[in-house]
């Protein structure tokens, strides 16, 4: 498998879903030029918003859970590697480009002929580590839990972002949109690290935190975006913010307390510019029998009535009425059950089928990736993009 950082290949990006380019265009009549003409204050707001504050944190090594609770996986290194136990003692070496099986053994972990309670693999020079099925920067730590293993990647924050920006955004997008994504992802990672407490890891590799695919999602443009914003982080009161982001809000982002729980001064509802998103509006059709089976417990569904919505229309609670009873579901539960792109939707039925008509993809909080794409296409820079989607936040520099 090649471990060379890929050059930008737009055609590969077109296969991504949700946060990717699609060939279809939204037909929704969205007055984008009117919105833009009313919001030239974006450029002015930057004059007082970018206050490079005192350093908030020194250079950071993140702990990323690559594989959790598995009974075996392959590990290796692109260069000769030192193998240590959990106390840091050297217990052996790995030859370059040799993937070995790690698995529980005795009271610890076995890696070929090596045994220890924990195992750490440190590649020499600029080597990469192989964990499961991909190459990653940094080093590997293997921890045992009962009869299973968890594989952690210890990686420098900036090098981690080379991959995250390519996995979360589209590498062929304007560089200012990618820079906005880099700063948001850096801020989010630092926030998660600061709140991880006694956890074994700071983040994993899924949409539950941030998508991370190692070298597989690094591109020349993602390197440019990260290097062009090195150490820049969004802060509030001197601390990295919970810089939530999503694909597309469907026209307007939300106040955080209307979607999650507690209010935050920087996650406020703003007009979005995501009208070019292929998921700006969408529909999904179920037969009555199919959706009745998926939801269950009410018999044949007759109607679905929104009981509570956010100010911008997302379903908070839905009443489902069937011929054998009713039940209430949260919008998030309904989204999971029906595999919907967002909770911003309405329901209609003709008695045979139930159609769900929705907008956007994701929770609708913070940075809209498709909104950032559109603004960058209009010549708006990443600082202005960030100041629009994260109110009352400052752009600060991580301490060196």
C-alpha positions as CSV (number, residue, x, y, z in Angstrom):
1,X,0.0,0.0,0.0
2,X,1.4,3.4,-0.9
3,X,2.3,5.7,1.9
4,X,2.9,8.7,-0.3
5,X,0.6,11.7,0.3
6,X,-1.8,11.8,-2.6
7,X,-1.9,14.7,-5.1
8,X,-5.4,16.3,-5.4
9,X,-7.7,14.1,-7.5
10,X,-11.1,15.7,-7.8
11,X,-12.7,12.6,-9.3
12,X,-12.0,10.6,-6.1
13,X,-13.7,13.3,-4.0
14,X,-17.0,13.0,-6.0
15,X,-17.7,9.6,-4.4
16,X,-17.9,10.9,-0.9
17,X,-21.4,11.1,0.6
18,X,-23.0,13.8,2.7
19,X,-20.0,16.1,2.9
20,X,-19.1,15.8,-0.8
21,X,-19.7,17.2,-4.3
22,X,-22.7,15.8,-6.1
23,X,-23.6,16.3,-9.8
24,X,-27.2,17.3,-9.0
25,X,-28.0,20.9,-8.0
26,X,-30.7,22.0,-5.6
27,X,-33.8,23.4,-7.2
28,X,-34.9,25.3,-4.1
29,X,-35.4,29.0,-4.9
30,X,-32.9,30.5,-2.5
31,X,-32.2,34.2,-2.8
32,X,-28.4,33.9,-2.3
33,X,-27.4,37.2,-3.9
34,X,-29.9,39.1,-1.7
35,X,-28.5,37.4,1.4
36,X,-24.9,38.3,0.4
37,X,-25.7,41.9,-0.3
38,X,-27.3,42.2,3.1
39,X,-24.3,40.7,4.9
40,X,-21.2,42.6,3.8
41,X,-20.7,43.2,7.4
42,X,-18.9,39.9,7.4
43,X,-15.8,41.7,6.1
44,X,-16.1,44.5,8.7
45,X,-16.7,42.2,11.7
46,X,-13.3,40.8,11.3
47,X,-11.6,44.1,12.3
48,X,-12.6,43.5,16.0
49,X,-13.0,39.8,15.9
50,X,-9.4,38.6,15.2
51,X,-7.6,39.4,18.4
52,X,-4.6,37.1,18.6
53,X,-4.8,36.3,22.3
54,X,-2.1,34.9,24.6
55,X,-1.1,31.3,23.7
56,X,-3.7,28.9,24.9
57,X,-1.7,25.7,24.8
58,X,1.7,24.3,23.8
59,X,2.2,21.9,20.9
60,X,-0.1,18.9,21.4
61,X,0.0,15.2,20.9
62,X,-3.5,13.7,20.5
63,X,-4.7,10.2,21.5
64,X,-7.0,8.9,18.8
65,X,-8.7,5.5,19.1
66,X,-8.3,3.8,15.8
67,X,-9.7,0.4,16.7
68,X,-11.8,-0.3,19.9
69,X,-12.4,-3.6,21.6
70,X,-11.2,-6.0,18.9
71,X,-9.5,-9.4,19.4
72,X,-6.8,-9.0,16.9
73,X,-5.3,-6.5,14.5
74,X,-2.2,-6.0,12.3
75,X,0.4,-3.4,13.3
76,X,3.7,-2.4,11.7
77,X,5.9,0.4,10.7
78,X,7.2,1.8,7.4
79,X,10.7,2.2,9.0
80,X,12.5,0.1,11.6
81,X,10.6,0.7,14.9
82,X,11.3,0.3,18.6
83,X,8.8,-1.6,20.7
84,X,8.3,-0.5,24.3
85,X,6.1,-1.7,27.2
86,X,3.7,0.6,29.0
87,X,6.4,1.9,31.3
88,X,8.5,3.0,28.3
89,X,11.1,0.1,28.5
90,X,12.4,-1.1,25.2
91,X,11.4,-4.8,24.7
92,X,12.2,-5.3,21.0
93,X,12.2,-4.0,17.5
94,X,10.1,-4.3,14.4
95,X,11.6,-4.5,10.9
96,X,10.3,-2.1,8.3
97,X,7.2,-3.0,6.2
98,X,6.4,-6.1,8.3
99,X,2.9,-6.2,9.6
100,X,2.5,-8.4,12.6
101,X,-0.6,-9.7,14.4
102,X,-1.3,-8.2,17.9
103,X,-3.7,-10.1,20.2
104,X,-4.4,-10.8,23.9
105,X,-1.8,-13.3,25.3
106,X,-1.6,-14.5,28.8
107,X,-2.3,-11.5,31.0
108,X,-1.1,-9.0,28.5
109,X,-0.6,-8.5,24.7
110,X,1.4,-10.6,22.3
111,X,3.1,-9.1,19.2
112,X,5.0,-11.9,17.5
113,X,7.4,-13.1,20.2
114,X,7.1,-10.0,22.3
115,X,4.8,-9.9,25.4
116,X,3.8,-6.9,27.6
117,X,0.9,-5.5,29.5
118,X,0.8,-2.7,27.0
119,X,2.7,-2.3,23.7
120,X,4.0,0.9,22.1
121,X,5.4,1.0,18.6
122,X,7.7,4.0,17.7
123,X,8.9,4.2,14.1
124,X,12.3,5.6,13.4
125,X,12.8,8.9,11.5
126,X,9.8,10.0,9.5
127,X,8.2,6.6,9.5
128,X,4.5,5.8,9.6
129,X,2.6,3.2,11.6
130,X,0.2,0.6,10.2
131,X,-2.8,0.1,12.4
132,X,-5.5,-2.4,11.2
133,X,-5.8,-1.5,7.5
134,X,-4.2,2.0,7.1
135,X,-1.1,4.0,7.5
136,X,-1.0,6.8,10.2
137,X,1.5,9.3,11.3
138,X,2.9,9.2,14.9
139,X,3.1,6.1,17.0
140,X,0.9,3.2,18.2
141,X,-0.2,2.2,21.7
142,X,-2.0,-1.1,22.3
143,X,-4.1,-1.5,25.4
144,X,-5.8,-4.6,26.6
145,X,-9.4,-4.6,27.9
146,X,-10.5,-8.1,29.1
147,X,-10.2,-10.3,26.0
148,X,-9.9,-7.5,23.6
149,X,-7.6,-4.7,22.4
150,X,-7.9,-1.0,21.8
151,X,-5.4,0.5,19.3
152,X,-4.5,4.2,19.9
153,X,-2.6,6.5,17.5
154,X,-0.5,9.1,19.3
155,X,-0.2,11.9,16.7
156,X,0.8,15.5,16.6
157,X,-2.2,17.8,16.3
158,X,-1.1,19.5,13.1
159,X,-0.3,16.2,11.4
160,X,-3.6,14.8,12.5
161,X,-5.4,17.7,10.8
162,X,-3.8,16.9,7.4
163,X,-6.0,13.8,7.4
164,X,-9.1,15.2,9.1
165,X,-9.5,18.1,6.7
166,X,-9.4,15.7,3.8
167,X,-11.9,13.3,5.4
168,X,-14.4,15.9,6.7
169,X,-14.3,18.4,3.7
170,X,-13.7,18.0,0.0
171,X,-10.0,18.5,-1.0
172,X,-10.9,20.2,-4.3
173,X,-12.8,23.0,-2.6
174,X,-11.5,26.6,-2.4
175,X,-8.5,26.9,0.0
176,X,-10.3,29.4,2.2
177,X,-13.1,26.9,2.9
178,X,-10.4,24.2,3.7
179,X,-8.7,26.7,6.0
180,X,-11.9,27.4,7.9
181,X,-12.4,23.6,8.3
182,X,-8.8,23.3,9.5
183,X,-9.3,25.9,12.3
184,X,-12.7,24.4,13.3
185,X,-11.3,20.9,13.4
186,X,-8.2,22.1,15.4
187,X,-10.4,23.9,17.9
188,X,-12.7,20.9,18.2
189,X,-9.8,18.5,18.8
190,X,-8.4,20.8,21.5
191,X,-11.8,21.1,23.2
192,X,-12.2,17.3,23.2
193,X,-8.7,16.9,24.6
194,X,-9.4,19.4,27.4
195,X,-12.6,17.6,28.4
196,X,-11.5,14.0,28.0
197,X,-10.6,13.7,31.7
198,X,-9.4,10.2,32.6
199,X,-10.5,8.7,29.3
200,X,-8.1,6.5,27.4
201,X,-8.4,8.6,24.3
202,X,-9.3,12.1,23.2
203,X,-11.1,11.3,19.9
204,X,-12.0,8.4,17.7
205,X,-12.1,8.2,13.9
206,X,-15.9,8.5,13.3
207,X,-18.5,11.3,12.8
208,X,-19.1,10.9,16.6
209,X,-16.0,13.1,17.0
210,X,-14.1,13.8,13.7
211,X,-13.5,11.5,10.8
212,X,-9.8,10.5,10.6
213,X,-8.4,8.2,7.9
214,X,-4.6,8.6,8.3
215,X,-2.6,9.0,5.1
216,X,-5.7,7.9,3.0
217,X,-7.3,11.3,3.3
218,X,-4.2,13.6,3.1
219,X,-3.9,15.8,0.0
220,X,-1.7,18.6,-1.1
221,X,-4.6,21.1,-0.5
222,X,-5.2,19.8,3.1
223,X,-1.5,20.3,3.9
224,X,-1.8,23.8,2.5
225,X,-4.9,24.5,4.6
226,X,-3.4,23.2,7.8
227,X,0.0,24.8,7.3
228,X,-1.6,28.1,6.3
229,X,-3.4,28.2,9.7
230,X,-0.8,26.6,11.8
231,X,-1.7,26.8,15.5
232,X,-4.8,28.9,15.0
233,X,-7.7,28.0,17.2
234,X,-11.1,29.5,18.1
235,X,-11.4,30.5,21.7
236,X,-13.9,32.0,24.2
237,X,-12.6,33.3,27.5
238,X,-9.1,31.9,26.6
239,X,-10.3,28.3,26.0
240,X,-10.7,26.3,22.9
241,X,-14.4,26.2,21.9
242,X,-16.7,23.3,21.0
243,X,-16.4,24.1,17.3
244,X,-19.2,21.9,16.1
245,X,-19.6,21.7,12.3
246,X,-21.9,19.9,9.8
247,X,-22.4,19.5,6.1
248,X,-25.4,21.7,5.4
249,X,-28.0,23.4,7.6
250,X,-30.8,23.8,5.0
251,X,-30.7,27.6,5.0
252,X,-30.2,28.5,8.7
253,X,-28.1,27.1,11.5
254,X,-29.4,26.7,15.0
255,X,-28.8,27.9,18.6
256,X,-27.1,25.1,20.4
257,X,-29.6,24.9,23.3
258,X,-32.4,24.2,20.9
259,X,-30.6,21.1,19.5
260,X,-28.4,19.9,22.3
261,X,-28.7,21.1,25.9
262,X,-26.9,24.1,27.4
263,X,-26.5,27.4,25.6
264,X,-23.1,28.5,24.4
265,X,-22.3,32.1,23.4
266,X,-20.5,31.1,20.2
267,X,-22.9,28.5,18.8
268,X,-25.7,30.9,17.7
269,X,-28.2,30.6,14.9
270,X,-27.2,32.4,11.7
271,X,-28.2,32.6,8.1
272,X,-26.5,29.9,6.1
273,X,-25.2,30.1,2.5
274,X,-25.5,26.3,1.7
275,X,-28.1,26.6,-1.1
276,X,-25.7,25.0,-3.6
277,X,-25.5,21.9,-1.4
278,X,-26.8,18.7,-3.1
279,X,-28.5,17.9,0.2
280,X,-30.0,21.4,0.7
281,X,-33.3,19.7,0.1
282,X,-34.1,16.0,-0.1
283,X,-37.0,13.5,0.0
284,X,-37.3,10.0,1.2
285,X,-40.4,7.8,0.6
286,X,-41.5,4.8,2.6
287,X,-44.5,2.5,2.2
288,X,-46.8,2.7,5.1
289,X,-46.1,-0.9,6.0
290,X,-42.4,-0.3,5.9
291,X,-42.3,2.7,8.1
292,X,-44.8,1.1,10.5
293,X,-42.5,-1.8,10.9
294,X,-39.4,0.4,11.4
295,X,-41.2,2.5,14.1
296,X,-43.2,-0.3,15.6
297,X,-45.7,-0.5,18.5
298,X,-48.4,1.6,17.0
299,X,-49.8,-0.7,14.2
300,X,-50.3,0.8,10.8
301,X,-49.3,4.5,10.9
302,X,-51.9,7.0,10.0
303,X,-50.1,10.3,10.6
304,X,-47.0,11.8,12.1
305,X,-47.5,15.2,13.9
306,X,-44.6,17.5,15.1
307,X,-45.2,18.1,18.8
308,X,-42.2,20.4,19.2
309,X,-39.8,22.0,16.8
310,X,-36.8,24.4,17.0
311,X,-37.3,28.0,16.0
312,X,-36.0,27.1,12.6
313,X,-38.1,24.0,12.1
314,X,-36.1,21.0,13.2
315,X,-38.1,18.2,14.8
316,X,-37.5,18.0,18.6
317,X,-40.4,15.6,19.3
318,X,-42.8,13.8,17.0
319,X,-46.1,12.1,17.7
320,X,-46.7,9.0,15.7
321,X,-50.3,7.9,15.4
322,X,-51.3,4.4,14.3
323,X,-54.4,2.3,14.3
324,X,-53.2,0.5,17.5
325,X,-51.9,3.4,19.5
326,X,-49.6,6.4,19.5
327,X,-46.0,7.0,20.6
328,X,-43.7,10.0,20.8
329,X,-40.1,9.9,19.5
330,X,-37.4,12.5,19.6
331,X,-36.3,14.0,16.3
332,X,-32.9,12.4,16.7
333,X,-34.3,9.0,17.4
334,X,-36.6,9.2,14.4
335,X,-33.6,10.3,12.3
336,X,-31.7,7.2,13.3
337,X,-34.6,4.8,12.8
338,X,-35.4,6.1,9.4
339,X,-31.8,7.0,8.4
340,X,-32.6,10.6,7.6
341,X,-30.0,13.3,6.8
342,X,-31.3,15.7,9.4
343,X,-34.2,16.5,11.7
344,X,-35.3,19.4,9.5
345,X,-38.2,17.7,7.8
346,X,-41.9,17.4,7.3
347,X,-44.1,14.3,6.7
348,X,-47.0,13.8,4.3
349,X,-48.9,10.7,3.3
350,X,-51.4,9.6,0.6
351,X,-52.5,6.5,2.6
352,X,-50.2,4.2,0.8
353,X,-46.8,5.9,1.1
354,X,-45.3,8.3,3.6
355,X,-43.0,11.0,2.1
356,X,-40.5,12.8,4.3
357,X,-39.3,16.1,2.8
358,X,-36.2,17.6,4.4
359,X,-33.3,20.0,4.1
360,X,-29.7,19.8,5.1
361,X,-27.4,17.2,6.5
362,X,-26.3,17.1,10.1
363,X,-27.2,18.8,13.4
364,X,-27.1,22.4,12.0
365,X,-24.7,23.8,14.6
366,X,-21.7,25.9,14.0
367,X,-19.8,25.8,10.7
368,X,-21.8,24.7,7.6
369,X,-19.3,23.1,5.3
370,X,-21.4,23.9,2.2
371,X,-21.9,27.4,3.4
372,X,-18.2,27.8,3.8
373,X,-17.7,26.4,0.3
374,X,-20.1,29.0,-1.2
375,X,-18.7,31.9,0.8
376,X,-15.1,31.0,-0.2
377,X,-16.3,30.9,-3.9
378,X,-17.4,34.5,-3.4
379,X,-14.0,35.6,-2.3
380,X,-14.7,35.6,1.5
381,X,-11.6,34.5,3.5
382,X,-11.5,31.9,6.2
383,X,-11.4,34.4,9.1
384,X,-14.6,36.0,7.9
385,X,-16.2,32.6,7.4
386,X,-15.4,31.6,10.9
387,X,-16.5,34.8,12.4
388,X,-19.9,34.3,10.7
389,X,-20.5,30.8,12.0
390,X,-18.9,31.1,15.4
391,X,-20.1,34.3,17.1
392,X,-18.3,35.8,20.1
393,X,-15.2,33.7,19.5
394,X,-11.7,34.9,19.0
395,X,-9.0,33.6,16.7
396,X,-6.0,32.8,18.9
397,X,-2.7,31.1,18.6
398,X,-1.7,27.8,20.3
399,X,1.3,28.3,22.4
400,X,4.6,27.2,20.9
